[in-house]
Amino acid sequence: MQTGTKHNLYLRDFINECNLKYDNKERTFVNSLGQESSEIDCFLYNLPENELDSKQVLNNVTENTSDHHPIRMSTKFTYESANNSHAQACTKIAKRVNWDKVDKEWYSVHINLHIDSLQIRENMEEAAIEQATSKLCELLRETANLTSSSKAKFNAKQKLKVWTPEIQAALKIARQKYNVWKHHGRPNNKSNVMLQEKNQTKKDFRRSIRIVITKIRDKDKETIPEIRVKDTKMFHKLVRNNRTKGNIVITELEVNGVKYMESENIITGFEEHFRSLATFNNQTDIDSTYHNQVQDSINRLVQRNNIRNVTHNEITNAIGSINRSKSADFQCIAIEHIIHAGSDIETTLLLNMYETTEAGYRIGNISVNSTACADDIALISEEPDQAQLLINMACDYAYMEGYQLQPTKSVVLNHNKQEAKKGPRNNNLYHGPQEMPSVKSATHLGIIRTTSLKENMTANVEENIKKAHIASLEEDSMVIMD
C-alpha cells in the first residue's frame, strides 16, 4: 500500500491500530488508457490465514463497466440460530382486551401484589432485564384476562335503526337472489349472472337504508326553525344531535388539485392521497446522510453524557398523555396494560428510560429556551446570537426530517422593556436565507403575544369578545348554513 498521500497515511495508521491485514497481489484499477495500473481495492481483515481464501480479482466479468475490477474473498464461519422469543411469546393473534369490561381496581391490586415477585431492581444485567421484561408482560397479560368479563360474546347482528316498506322490499329481493346464488354452489366467477344479481341487490338494499337515514336527518334540520320558538328544549336537543352526528357522507374529495365525485371515485382519491404520503419524493429537501448517522449519534450521546433517571412525575404525565385504543405489540401488550397497572409499575419503567438536557436560557436551574405545542413553537433568548442559534437548530432539524417551516408565521417579537415602547426593531434574525420580520404582536397557541403584559391583556380580551360574538352569530345562523 502506497504511503504518499495524507489519506494513505491515515489508512495505514488505522490498519496498525486495529491489527488488520490486507492482500494486494493483483492490480484492480484500469486507467484512462485501458491499462491495469494500480491496486486500490482490497479487503481488511483480522482473521488467521487458514480461515480465509486469498483475494481474487475478477477481471473477466463482461457485465462490469467500471474502471475497477471486482474482487472476492471467502471465509469460514459458524453461527447459531437465534431463539426467536418474540414469535414464541405470542404464537397466535391475541384477543383484544375490552378495557370497558375490565375491573380496573382489581387489575391494579393484582399487579401491585405480584410485581415484587419479579425481583426487578436497578443496575441489572442486559439478559436479566430482558427476562424480567418478558415476565412483566406475561403478568400484565394474565391479569388483564383474569380481571376482564368472561361473558360470552353475543353474536347477533346489529339491528337496523330505520325500517320502511321500501327497505323491507329491498331486503326480500336481496335474500331471494342470495338463496339462488347459494343453491347453485356459490359461484365466484365475476361474469356469473347470479353473483352479479346478488351483489347488485345487496347494494340496492344498503342504498335504500342510506336514503332513509338522510331523509330523517334532513327532516330534523327542517324541524329546528319550526320548534325554535315553540319548544326551546327540543330545539337545543336537535342542535346537539346535529353537532354530534356530523356529516358521515362524503360527496366530493379534492386531492392534488383533482376533484373526485361519487363513492367509487372518492375511494380512488383516498388511495392517491395516501400513496403520495407513503412514496418518497426525490425532490424533497432532506438530509439523507443524517438518517445513516442516527444510530451512531445515539450511541455516542449515551456514552458521553451522564444520563439521569426520569422522575416519578415525568413518567406519570407521559403515561397520562399516551394515545389509547392502539394495537398490541408482539408481547400482546397494549398501552392500557400500563396505564391501569397502578403506581408500583412506574418504578419498573424507570430502569431503562433516561432524559438528556440541553443548555439554553434558564430561570434558576429550569430551562425555558422554548415553549411548544404540536407544531407551534416559540424560541426564547436574551441574546440575538443565541436566538439565531435556536432558529438554525429548527431549520436544520426540518431539513433532516424532510418537512418545511412556514416563513410567513416565523417572526421576531422583542420583549425588551426599554426598547418595546419604541416599536419593532430589527434584530437581523434569519429563517434560512430570509430575514425574519420584527412585529408588535404575534399569535402563539391561540393567544396573542405582544411586547408588554398590558398590551397582552388588552389584545386578548378584545379577541375573546370577538370570538364570543362570532360563536353566537354562528349558532343563530346554523339552520341557514345547514
SVG drawing of the C-alpha trace seen along z (x, -y; Angstrom):
<svg xmlns="http://www.w3.org/2000/svg" viewBox="-95 -55 100 81">
<polyline fill="none" stroke="black" stroke-width="0.4" points="0.0,0.0 1.4,-3.4 2.1,-6.0 2.5,-9.1 -0.8,-10.9 -2.3,-12.0 -5.3,-9.7 -3.0,-6.7 -1.1,-7.7 -4.4,-7.8 -5.4,-4.5 -2.1,-2.8 -2.4,-4.2 -5.9,-2.8 -4.7,0.6 -1.9,0.7 -4.1,-0.5 -6.7,2.2 -4.2,5.0 -5.7,5.5 -4.2,7.3 -4.7,6.9 -3.7,8.7 -2.6,6.7 -1.2,9.1 -3.0,8.1 -4.0,4.8 -7.6,3.8 -7.7,0.3 -7.7,-0.4 -6.5,-3.9 -7.8,-6.0 -5.5,-4.2 -7.1,-0.9 -4.1,0.3 -4.1,2.0 -2.0,-0.5 -2.5,0.0 -4.4,1.7 -6.7,-0.5 -9.3,2.1 -8.6,4.6 -10.2,6.3 -9.2,5.5 -9.4,8.4 -8.0,9.7 -8.6,13.5 -6.0,16.2 -4.7,17.1 -6.1,20.7 -9.7,19.4 -10.0,17.5 -9.1,17.8 -6.8,15.5 -8.3,12.5 -9.4,13.0 -9.5,10.2 -12.4,10.8 -11.1,9.1 -13.1,11.2 -16.6,10.1 -18.1,8.9 -21.0,7.0 -18.6,4.8 -18.4,1.3 -16.5,-0.3 -12.8,-1.2 -12.4,1.0 -12.2,4.8 -14.5,6.5 -12.7,8.5 -13.8,11.6 -12.7,13.3 -14.3,16.1 -14.0,17.1 -15.2,19.8 -17.6,19.0 -20.2,20.7 -23.3,19.2 -26.1,20.3 -29.8,19.6 -31.2,17.1 -34.0,18.1 -37.0,16.2 -38.5,15.4 -40.7,12.7 -42.5,15.2 -42.9,17.7 -44.2,15.0 -47.4,14.7 -47.9,17.7 -51.4,16.6 -53.3,13.4 -54.5,12.5 -58.0,11.3 -58.1,7.6 -58.9,6.7 -62.1,4.6 -61.0,2.3 -64.5,1.1 -65.2,4.6 -62.1,4.9 -62.3,4.3 -59.5,1.8 -59.2,1.7 -58.9,5.4 -56.3,5.2 -54.2,2.6 -54.3,4.5 -53.3,7.8 -50.4,6.2 -49.1,4.4 -49.4,7.7 -47.4,9.8 -44.9,7.3 -42.5,7.7 -42.1,11.4 -40.4,10.5 -37.4,9.1 -36.8,6.2 -34.1,3.8 -31.7,1.2 -28.3,2.0 -29.5,5.3 -27.6,7.2 -28.9,7.0 -30.1,10.6 -31.8,10.2 -33.6,7.1 -34.9,8.9 -36.1,11.8 -37.7,9.5 -39.5,7.6 -40.8,10.8 -42.2,11.9 -43.7,8.4 -45.5,8.6 -46.8,12.1 -48.1,10.8 -49.9,7.9 -51.5,10.2 -52.7,12.8 -54.0,10.2 -56.0,8.4 -57.6,11.7 -58.3,12.6 -60.0,9.3 -62.0,8.9 -65.5,10.1 -65.9,13.8 -69.4,13.3 -69.7,15.0 -69.8,12.7 -73.3,12.1 -73.2,12.9 -76.4,11.3 -76.1,8.8 -76.8,5.1 -80.4,4.2 -81.3,1.5 -82.0,-1.9 -84.6,-2.6 -87.3,-0.4 -89.7,-1.3 -91.6,0.7 -89.0,-0.1 -86.2,1.3 -88.3,4.4 -88.9,5.0 -85.2,4.4 -84.2,6.9 -86.7,9.5 -85.3,9.3 -81.7,9.4 -82.4,12.6 -84.0,14.2 -81.0,13.5 -78.7,14.7 -80.6,18.1 -80.5,18.6 -76.7,18.0 -76.2,20.2 -78.2,23.2 -76.1,23.1 -72.9,23.7 -71.8,20.2 -70.0,19.4 -67.2,16.9 -66.8,16.0 -67.4,12.3 -69.1,12.8 -71.7,15.1 -75.2,13.6 -76.3,14.9 -73.3,13.4 -73.9,10.1 -77.6,10.0 -76.7,10.9 -74.2,8.1 -76.5,5.6 -79.5,6.3 -77.2,6.1 -76.1,2.6 -79.7,1.6 -80.7,2.7 -77.9,0.7 -78.6,-2.3 -82.3,-2.3 -81.1,-2.4 -78.8,-5.4 -81.6,-7.3 -84.0,-6.9 -81.3,-7.9 -80.5,-11.0 -84.2,-11.9 -84.6,-11.7 -81.5,-13.8 -82.8,-16.5 -86.2,-16.4 -84.6,-17.1 -82.8,-20.1 -86.0,-21.4 -87.8,-20.9 -85.3,-23.2 -86.8,-26.6 -90.3,-25.3 -89.8,-24.5 -87.3,-27.2 -90.0,-29.5 -92.5,-26.8 -90.1,-24.4 -86.7,-25.7 -85.7,-22.4 -86.4,-20.4 -84.6,-23.0 -81.3,-22.7 -81.7,-18.9 -81.8,-18.8 -78.9,-21.2 -76.8,-18.9 -77.7,-15.9 -76.7,-17.6 -73.3,-18.6 -72.6,-15.1 -73.7,-13.2 -71.9,-15.3 -72.0,-14.6 -71.0,-10.9 -71.3,-11.1 -68.5,-12.5 -69.8,-13.7 -66.7,-15.4 -62.9,-15.0 -60.1,-17.1 -56.6,-15.6 -53.6,-17.3 -55.9,-19.7 -58.1,-16.9 -61.7,-16.6 -63.2,-13.1 -67.0,-12.6 -69.2,-9.7 -68.2,-6.9 -66.0,-4.8 -64.1,-7.8 -63.7,-9.2 -62.1,-5.9 -59.7,-6.4 -58.9,-9.8 -58.1,-8.5 -55.8,-5.9 -54.0,-8.6 -53.6,-10.8 -52.1,-8.0 -50.0,-6.7 -48.4,-10.2 -47.8,-10.3 -46.1,-6.9 -44.0,-7.5 -40.6,-9.1 -40.2,-12.2 -36.7,-12.7 -37.4,-16.5 -37.8,-16.7 -35.2,-18.9 -33.9,-16.3 -30.5,-15.4 -30.1,-11.7 -26.8,-11.4 -28.5,-12.2 -30.5,-9.1 -27.4,-7.0 -25.8,-8.5 -28.7,-8.4 -27.7,-5.2 -24.1,-6.2 -25.0,-9.6 -27.3,-8.0 -24.6,-5.6 -22.1,-8.4 -24.5,-10.6 -25.3,-7.8 -21.6,-7.1 -20.6,-10.8 -23.4,-12.2 -24.3,-11.5 -27.9,-10.3 -30.2,-10.6 -33.3,-8.6 -36.6,-10.3 -38.7,-11.4 -41.9,-9.9 -44.0,-12.9 -42.5,-12.9 -43.3,-9.3 -46.8,-9.8 -47.5,-12.7 -46.1,-10.8 -48.4,-7.8 -51.4,-10.0 -50.9,-11.7 -50.4,-8.5 -52.9,-7.7 -55.1,-4.7 -57.0,-2.1 -53.9,-1.1 -53.0,2.4 -51.0,4.7 -47.3,5.4 -45.5,8.7 -45.8,9.4 -49.6,8.9 -49.3,5.9 -51.4,2.7 -50.9,-0.6 -53.9,-0.1 -51.9,2.7 -49.5,0.0 -52.0,-2.8 -54.2,-0.8 -51.5,1.2 -51.1,-1.2 -48.2,-3.2 -45.8,-0.4 -45.1,0.4 -43.9,-3.1 -40.6,-2.4 -40.0,0.6 -40.4,-1.6 -37.6,-3.9 -34.9,-1.3 -34.1,-1.9 -35.7,-5.3 -33.5,-8.4 -33.6,-12.0 -30.9,-14.4 -30.9,-18.1 -29.6,-20.8 -28.1,-24.2 -30.2,-27.3 -32.0,-30.2 -32.8,-29.3 -34.6,-30.6 -32.6,-29.2 -32.0,-25.6 -35.0,-25.4 -34.5,-25.6 -37.1,-27.9 -35.5,-28.4 -38.6,-27.2 -42.3,-26.5 -44.2,-24.5 -47.5,-22.6 -47.8,-20.3 -46.1,-22.2 -46.3,-25.6 -43.1,-26.7 -41.7,-29.9 -38.0,-30.3 -36.8,-32.5 -33.5,-34.1 -31.9,-37.3 -29.1,-37.5 -29.7,-37.7 -26.9,-35.3 -28.4,-32.7 -31.8,-33.2 -30.3,-32.7 -28.7,-29.5 -32.1,-28.2 -33.6,-29.2 -30.8,-27.4 -31.4,-24.3 -35.1,-24.3 -34.1,-24.8 -31.5,-22.1 -33.9,-19.6 -36.6,-20.4 -34.0,-19.8 -33.0,-16.5 -36.6,-15.3 -37.9,-16.5 -40.6,-19.0 -41.0,-22.7 -41.2,-25.6 -43.7,-28.3 -41.7,-31.5 -44.9,-33.7 -45.5,-32.7 -41.9,-33.0 -41.5,-36.4 -39.4,-38.2 -41.2,-39.7 -39.0,-42.0 -39.8,-42.0 -37.1,-44.4 -38.9,-46.7 -36.8,-49.7 -36.9,-49.2 -40.5,-47.9 -42.1,-51.4 -40.0,-52.4 -41.8,-49.9 -40.4,-46.9 -36.6,-46.8 -34.5,-44.7 -32.5,-42.0 -31.2,-40.7 -32.5,-37.1 -32.8,-34.9 -35.1,-32.0 -32.8,-30.2 -31.9,-32.8 -34.9,-35.0 -34.8,-37.7 -37.5,-37.3 -39.6,-40.4 -39.9,-42.1 -43.5,-42.7 -45.5,-44.2 -47.8,-41.2 -48.0,-37.5 -50.2,-34.5 -48.8,-31.5 -51.0,-28.6 -54.1,-30.7 -53.1,-33.5 -51.9,-36.9 -48.5,-37.9 -47.3,-41.5 -44.3,-43.4 -45.8,-44.1 -48.1,-42.5 -50.6,-45.3 -51.0,-45.0 -51.3,-41.3 -54.3,-41.6 -56.0,-44.3 -55.5,-42.4 -56.7,-39.0 -59.8,-40.5 -60.8,-42.1 -60.1,-38.9 -62.2,-36.8 -65.1,-39.2 -64.9,-39.0 -64.9,-35.2 -67.9,-35.2 -69.9,-37.4 -68.9,-35.1 -70.0,-32.0 -73.4,-33.5 -73.9,-34.5 -73.0,-31.1 -75.5,-29.4 -78.2,-31.8 -77.5,-31.2 -76.8,-27.4 -80.1,-26.5 -79.4,-28.6 -75.9,-27.3 -77.0,-23.7"/>
</svg>
